[in-house]
Amino acid sequence: MKVLVVDDNVMTRSMIKDLLTEMGHIVVGEAGDGDEAAKLFKELKPELVLLDLIMPGRNGLDVLPELRAADPAAKIVMVTAVQQDTISKELLEKGASGILHKPFMYDELEALLKQMA
């Protein structure tokens, strides 16, 4: 699967990229904020976006509707350390395909990606 990784933390992006590559996916781009994510999403047309919730500037919750509007069929997984049912519910209502809670294990990411395939 072609994946866009969006996270403001370079180390987190690198770790996710390594895991995805190990699983046989292709990371087509990386973004460190919401504006860059929206731009790359439209340019690269990834099959899946791993979108961090909390970032400086436009956060994942702000960008999610824009990505969904650009491609209603896009698979967008929110990645967050926030573990609150109200936030999770709001993310799913706004169009998230799934939620991955940090810190996550290889197996959790792999299982989620299989659901998205």
Phi, psi and omega per residue, in radians:
M1 nan 2.484 3.079
K2 -1.501 2.164 -2.992
V3 -2.173 2.445 2.977
L4 -1.869 2.190 -3.130
V5 -1.827 2.143 -3.114
V6 -2.136 2.003 3.096
D7 -2.810 2.435 -3.123
D8 -1.317 -0.259 3.138
N9 -1.635 2.041 -3.101
V10 -1.050 -0.698 -3.133
M11 -1.136 -0.710 3.119
T12 -1.131 -0.779 3.101
R13 -1.026 -0.766 -3.125
S14 -1.090 -0.751 3.137
M15 -1.123 -0.788 3.140
I16 -1.110 -0.740 3.130
K17 -1.045 -0.776 3.110
D18 -1.063 -0.774 3.133
L19 -1.102 -0.788 -3.127
L20 -1.098 -0.752 3.129
T21 -1.094 -0.740 3.118
E22 -1.067 -0.567 -3.140
M23 -1.447 -0.075 3.094
G24 1.665 0.169 3.107
H25 -1.573 2.852 3.140
I26 -1.973 2.071 3.081
V27 -1.482 1.904 -3.063
V28 -1.509 -0.291 3.131
G29 -2.985 2.850 3.099
E30 -2.361 2.481 3.101
A31 -2.353 2.583 -3.119
G32 -1.838 -0.073 3.106
D33 -2.712 3.020 -3.059
G34 -1.121 -0.693 -3.133
D35 -1.117 -0.778 3.122
E36 -1.130 -0.664 3.126
A37 -1.066 -0.807 -3.119
A38 -1.097 -0.741 -3.131
K39 -1.111 -0.870 -3.110
L40 -1.166 -0.623 3.124
F41 -1.015 -0.795 -3.120
K42 -1.232 -0.595 -3.137
E43 -1.332 -0.796 -2.970
L44 -1.593 -0.385 -3.122
K45 0.851 1.027 3.141
P46 -1.210 2.761 3.085
E47 -1.397 -0.426 -3.093
L48 -2.526 2.470 3.035
V49 -2.124 2.243 2.973
L50 -1.758 1.882 -2.957
L51 -1.994 2.031 3.106
D52 -1.156 2.493 -3.134
L53 -1.370 -0.874 -3.022
I54 -1.803 1.948 3.118
M55 -2.486 2.741 3.065
P56 -1.179 2.710 -3.109
G57 1.284 -2.302 3.115
R58 -1.359 2.077 -3.128
N59 -1.492 3.117 -3.088
G60 -1.051 -0.632 3.136
L61 -1.162 -0.591 3.107
D62 -1.241 -0.664 -3.038
V63 -1.451 -0.503 -3.081
L64 -0.878 -0.878 -3.138
P65 -1.098 -0.586 3.124
E66 -1.164 -0.746 3.114
L67 -1.153 -0.732 -3.136
R68 -1.094 -0.700 3.132
A69 -1.180 -0.655 -3.131
A70 -1.195 -0.590 3.129
D71 -2.618 1.628 -3.105
P72 -1.014 -0.390 -3.120
A73 -1.616 -0.014 -3.085
A74 -1.067 2.530 3.046
K75 -1.680 1.957 -3.090
I76 -2.145 1.995 -3.136
V77 -1.833 2.144 3.104
M78 -1.427 2.335 3.122
V79 -1.989 2.124 -3.045
T80 -2.626 2.624 3.029
A81 -1.616 -0.162 3.137
V82 -1.364 2.081 -3.120
Q83 -2.007 1.262 3.109
Q84 -2.188 2.345 -3.127
D85 -1.048 -0.623 -3.108
T86 -1.144 -0.718 3.110
I87 -1.159 -0.803 -3.139
S88 -1.025 -0.755 3.139
K89 -1.087 -0.769 -3.136
E90 -1.116 -0.704 3.130
L91 -1.089 -0.770 -3.140
L92 -1.176 -0.667 3.106
E93 -1.127 -0.580 -3.120
K94 -1.467 0.004 3.007
G95 1.973 0.154 3.077
A96 -1.141 2.408 3.118
S97 -1.385 -0.410 -3.124
G98 -3.018 2.988 -3.139
I99 -2.314 2.307 3.108
L100 -2.064 2.094 -3.083
H101 -1.606 2.280 3.057
K102 -1.426 2.573 -0.206
P103 -1.324 2.548 -3.128
F104 -2.115 2.769 -3.137
M105 -1.742 2.826 3.109
Y106 -0.872 -0.834 -3.084
D107 -1.073 -0.651 3.140
E108 -1.153 -0.772 3.118
L109 -1.116 -0.784 -3.133
E110 -1.061 -0.771 3.138
A111 -1.109 -0.723 3.138
L112 -1.141 -0.733 3.137
L113 -1.141 -0.599 3.089
K114 -1.135 -0.634 3.096
Q115 -1.144 -0.585 -3.083
M116 -1.368 -0.383 -3.057
A117 -1.181 nan nan
